[in-house]
């Protein structure tokens, strides 16, 4: 095969199967002309053998967007995908992380430049600002997902990254150092004692006695109580001042059996009312931020119990500890708290959770772990508040 230049372009001249092939490539670059002639020769060979030759097509180039542009696409995909879309209530926290941390550092970068060095700078910035290791890891995970979200028509990532957390210098999350604020028996009694409004008194009492998440407790209505108030059917939660018909996890869809004393107080509180148990003055659901900022935190601060991280989840931790202290069966403890169990033995024994008498007996035997009076009106004991002057444990 011969390739030669004639004028400003390259030509070819070769014999294949006794037939002379010659012509112009119309190309001025010798390497490009050689590739073209190779394709011409391969096509002729395949056609002589009865095959249709199709030269390899170059992969279409996908434009590389900036990190900010792709993160908007990524967040929209999380909301609209058919497989496990994120709830609307999760969007503000993700958007806040983008606005405050990811976009100022990475927003204008082409996605191809978001590498280990870029994420290392982001980690350093968040560490200098005092963010907790868990928060930093979550935000870096967002950045990784944005980069991996850009894919071709076959679903293959356009920018393939083998992320190495050591090169990013990502902090290690030490569970011992994570804040898990708890309240003691005396502190809970003192907190409930200073509640002036019946709804607040009943809300804290119910959370401590049931282990409900605060979002679940604020969404309880009369229809989700048994006739005698001894069972709560957890079917919804409050998110951003709205009652939504989904829960945090699949395991959160459950029933919670109450101590008989709490059931009696709950029915005295509900009386003949219908609708939500803890509505706002306008009848709409109360938001946790409102309860926390206007009622719970001021009382914790007044009593000297407040430390960063102290909130309604302290009630849930107290109930979990009380169930463990009372040697409550593990299957019932996880069931009432809405925690999933992956133990195969628990899966085999699921029918025990349908044993109502067993559940009621276990709830009564577990007790409350704190003293409760008959009514909010006579539960204001100054002695409790004075005895509670001890710091909150973490």
Residue, then its C-alpha position, 0 to 999 in steps of 0.5 A: x500500500x502506498x500513501x503519497x502527497x500530491x499537491x497539498x493533500x495525500x493520495x493512496x494507491x494499492x492493489x487488493x484482490x487483483x484490483x487497483x485502488x487509488x484516489x485522494x484522501x482530501x486530507x493534509x495530515x499524513x496520520x489522518x490520511x493513513x487512518x482513512x486509508x486503513x478504513x477504506x482497505x478494511x471496508x473493501x476486505x470485509x465487503x469481499x467476504x460478505x460483511x458490512x463494514x462500519x468504521x468505529x465511531x468516536x464517542x460523542x463528547x459530553x460537555x462538562x458542567x460546573x459543579x453548581x450546575x451538576x449539583x442542581x441536576x443531582x438534587x432534582x434527580x433525588x427528588x423525582x426519581x422513581x426508586x426511593x425519592x427523598x422526601x421534600x422535608x430533606x431538601x432544605x438541609x441538602x440545599x443549605x449544605x450546598x449554599x453554605x459550604x459546597x458552592x462557595x468552594x466548588x461551585x464555579x469549578x468544572x466538574x472534572x476539576x473536583x478531585x481529591x485536592x478540591x475536596x481536601x480544601x473543602x474538608x479543611x474549610x469545614x474543619x476550621x469552622x468547627x463542623x462535627x466530623x459526621x457533618x463533614x463526612x455527610x457534606x463530602x458524600x454529597x460532593x462525591x455523588x454530584x461528580x458521579x451523577x454525570x453519566x453517559x447514555x449507558x449510565x457510565x460515569x463520565x468522570x470516573x473517580x476512585x475516591x480515597x478518603x485518606x487523600x481527602x483527609x476526611x475526619x474519622x467519625x468516633x461514635x464515643x465523641x458524638x453528642x448523645x445528650x441524655x436526661x436523668x429521672x430527676x431531671x425529667x420529673x423536674x422538666x415536666x413539673x414546670x410545664x404550665x400548659x396541659x398540651x406541653x405536659x402531656x407531650x413530654x410525658x408521652x414521649x418519655x413513656x413511649x419512645x416516639x420520635x417527636x415528629x411522630x408524637x406531634x402527628x398523633x391524632x384521636x384516630x390513632x389511639x385505641x379506645x382505652x388509650x393504651x395503644x398508639x398506632x404510628x402512621x404519620x409524622x409532622x414535617x415543616x408544619x405539615x402532617x405527612x403519611x410517610x415515616x422515617x423508616x419502614x420499621x417506624x410503621x408500628x404500634x406502641x403499647x403504653x403503661x396503664x397509668x399513661x393510658x389513663x392520663x392520656x384519655x383524661x387529656x383527650x376527653x371527647x376531642x377529635x383531631x390532633x392531640x397537640x395542635x397549635x392555636x389555629x388547629x394546625x400541626x405544631x412544628x418541632x422547631x416551634x416547640x423547641x425554641x419557645x418551650x423546651x429549650x427555655x425550660x432546659x436553660x432555666x433549670x440548668x439542664x441545657x447543653x448543645x444537642x439537648x432536645x426532644x431526642x433525650x426523651x427517646x433515649x431515656x425510654x430506650x434505656x428504661x426498656x433495657x433496664x427493665x430487661x424488656x425482650x429485644x424484639x419488643x424493645x426494637x418494635x416499640x422504638x421503631x428500630x429495624x432488626x436484621x436478626x434472622x431469629x427475630x424474623x422467624x418470631x415475628x408472630x410474637x409481635x401480634x400477641x397483644x397480651x404479651x405486649x401489654x404485660x411487657x409494657x406494664x412490667x417495663x414501667x416508666x422509670x420516673x414518677x408521674x402525678x395524676x394531673x398536670x394541676x398538682x404536679x408542680x413540686x418545687x422539691x423536684x426542681x431543687x433536687x434536679x440541679x445536676x448537669x446533663x450527661x452526654 
